[in-house]
Amino acid sequence: MSPIYLASASPRRAELLTQLGVPFTRLATEVVEQQKPNESPLDYVTRLSQDKALAGVKIAPDNRPVLGADTIVVIGDLVLEKPLSPRHAFEILTQLSGRSHQVITAVTLADSLRITTRSVQTTVTFCHLSPERISQYIETQEPMDKAGAYGIQGLGGNFVREIQGSYSAVVGLPLVETFELLTDFQS
Ligand SMILES: Cc1cn([C@H]2C[C@H](O)[C@@H](COP(=O)(O)OP(=O)(O)OP(=O)(O)O)O2)c(=O)[nH]c1=O
């Protein structure tokens, strides 16, 4: 696999790309994450992954492909991103308790001429969480930098009764779809 740029500060995305065997250099980009009125969750996560990749293309020193990705948690029509505070994390986890939600991850590859995006939707079902259990989890700090205020790869995995779809997409980068995207883009 040829080397690429990764426009992401997420340690999970770097680990997953390493697991795929893709050599990469990280680029530091800043993208404002704000859903527009009437923008669907899928359109929103797609746009963010594209904005991240295109912000990387702008600062990349050469024309290697740039990968950008975004992950959101969706319950009903409501998009849950990273919690703004421990109190907000408590509200989010209370909403997720005892029911199913969707996790959508979009991945974009772009260079100065082309842009391609794949999105993956996974359904995750949580067991019932008591307020005490939620508070204890928040004390670990694990929820604070994660969409939906949990990490399936960490202690948040203890809450997952069922997952239908891609585990790696929930963690932040769908391995199969990213490999296919890279293969198609570089062929
Ligand atoms: C649901 C879930 C999300 N997450 C993480 C993946 C993402 O890093 C984060 C969602 O935030 P994002 O805004 O997608 O990504 P980021 O800000 O961490 O990184 P960057 O924009 O620089 O690429 O939540 C987990 O690690 N485990 C989970 O189970």
The ligand as a Tripos MOL2 file, in Angstrom:
@<TRIPOS>MOLECULE
LIG
   29    30     1     0     0
SMALL
NO_CHARGES

@<TRIPOS>ATOM
      1 C1        -18.6430    5.5440   19.4730 C.3       1 LIG1
      2 C2        -17.1450    5.6260   19.6270 C.ar      1 LIG1
      3 C3        -16.4330    6.7400   19.2120 C.ar      1 LIG1
      4 N1        -15.0700    6.7860   19.3780 N.ar      1 LIG1
      5 C4        -14.2950    7.9590   18.9350 C.3       1 LIG1
      6 C5        -13.8190    7.8840   17.4780 C.3       1 LIG1
      7 C6        -13.4490    9.3170   17.1940 C.3       1 LIG1
      8 O1        -12.0930    9.5320   17.5730 O.3       1 LIG1
      9 C7        -14.3650   10.1090   18.1260 C.3       1 LIG1
     10 C8        -15.3920   10.8770   17.3260 C.3       1 LIG1
     11 O2        -14.8980   12.1270   17.0300 O.3       1 LIG1
     12 P1        -14.5080   12.6350   15.5660 P.3       1 LIG1
     13 O3        -14.9070   14.0630   15.5080 O.co2     1 LIG1
     14 O4        -15.0310   11.6840   14.5200 O.co2     1 LIG1
     15 O5        -12.9270   12.4810   15.5160 O.3       1 LIG1
     16 P2        -11.7970   13.1420   16.4160 P.3       1 LIG1
     17 O6        -12.1210   14.5740   16.7290 O.co2     1 LIG1
     18 O7        -11.5240   12.2210   17.5880 O.co2     1 LIG1
     19 O8        -10.5370   13.0590   15.4740 O.3       1 LIG1
     20 P3        -10.2340   13.8210   14.0910 P.3       1 LIG1
     21 O9        -11.3920   14.7500   13.7710 O.co2     1 LIG1
     22 O10        -8.9620   14.5680   14.3150 O.co2     1 LIG1
     23 O11       -10.0960   12.7040   13.0880 O.co2     1 LIG1
     24 O12       -15.0250    9.1580   18.9610 O.3       1 LIG1
     25 C9        -14.3850    5.7230   19.9600 C.ar      1 LIG1
     26 O13       -13.1510    5.7710   20.1240 O.2       1 LIG1
     27 N2        -15.0820    4.6160   20.3590 N.ar      1 LIG1
     28 C10       -16.4280    4.5060   20.2230 C.ar      1 LIG1
     29 O14       -17.0030    3.4580   20.6050 O.2       1 LIG1
@<TRIPOS>BOND
     1     1     2 1
     2     2     3 ar
     3     2    28 ar
     4     3     4 ar
     5     4     5 1
     6     4    25 ar
     7     5     6 1
     8     5    24 1
     9     6     7 1
    10     7     8 1
    11     7     9 1
    12     9    10 1
    13     9    24 1
    14    10    11 1
    15    11    12 1
    16    12    13 2
    17    12    14 1
    18    12    15 1
    19    15    16 1
    20    16    17 2
    21    16    18 1
    22    16    19 1
    23    19    20 1
    24    20    21 2
    25    20    22 1
    26    20    23 1
    27    25    26 2
    28    25    27 ar
    29    27    28 ar
    30    28    29 2
@<TRIPOS>SUBSTRUCTURE
     1 LIG1         1 GROUP 0 **** ****
